[in-house]
Amino acid sequence: MEKEALLRMLENASRDRPVTRLRIRAAFRVGDRGARRLVEELRDAGYPVVGTSDHKGYWIAGSEEELKLFMRNYTAKARTIQRRALRMCGRFYEQYQERRVQ
């Protein structure tokens, strides 16, 4: 039920009038993580929920251009997270190996 209600909100939104996370929190009486979870559930279900990198809000992509722009930013974040995770693991194992050798 929450997903359907949020989907309706997002379908009536646009880049110029996005649905803010604050509005989602108020409408569904959830915290910040809960609001993000609701958005991610729609994305997981395949809905093209897009947003701005400056956290102004969300809406359903109204054009292929909006979706492509969002996907470039979204996948760039994923690559950055993956690089960080690999560096963290590399550093951990370097230090762990040094401790074991000593």
N, C-alpha and C positions, 0 to 999 in steps of 0.2 A: 504494500500500500504506500509506504514512504517513497519507494522508487518511482511509482507512477505519479505521485504528486510532485516530486522533484522534477521528473521529466516534463511534466506540463509547465512548471515554472520556467525551465530552461528553454523549452520550445517557444515561449512567449518573450524570451530575452534576446538580446543581440549584443554585438560588440559595443554599441553605443549605450545600451541599457542592460548590462550584465546583472546576473543574480550574485550578490555578494555572499561570502562565507558567513558573514554576520546574519544576513537574512535567512540563510539555510539553518543556522544554529537556532534562531528564534522560531522559525516555522516548525522545526521538528524537535525542538527542545533537546538538542544535543550539544556537546562541546565541540571544540575545533576539530579534534580527531574524528569525531562522529560525522561532522559535516564533510570532511575529506573522504571518509569511508563511503558515504552515500554517493559522492561524485565518482569515486573509483568503482563502485559496484555498477554504475551505469556504463562506465567505460569498459569494464570487464564484460558486460553484456553486449558490447559492440556499438553503443550509442556514441556518436562523435561529439562528446562534451569537450569543448575547448575553453581556454581561459587565457588570461594575459599573464606575462611573467611579472608584472608589477602588482599582482594579487588583487586586481580590481573586481574580478568576478568570473562567472562561468556563463556559457550559453551553448546551444547546439549549433554546430558549424552551419552557416548559411550558404557557404560556397566552397568549392574545391580549393580555392585560394586560401580561405581561412583555415581549412583543415590542414593543408600542406604547411602553412606557416607554423601552426601549432605543433605539428608533428616534427618539424625541424628542431624546434626548441625543446620539445618533450624528449626526443631521442638523444639530443645533445646532453641533456641532464643525465640520462641513463648512462651514456658513455663516460661522463665525468665521474659518476658514482662508481662505475666499474673500475676505472683507472685508479681512483683513490683506494678502493678495496684491495686491488692487486698490490699497490705500493705498501699498504698497511701489512698485508700478509708477508710481502718480501722483507720488510723491516723486522717483523716479528721473528721470522725464521732465521734471518741473519743474526739477530741478537741471541736467539735461543741456541743456535749452533755455537756461537762464541762462548756462551756460558757453559755448554756441555763439554767443549774442548778444554776449557780451563780447569 
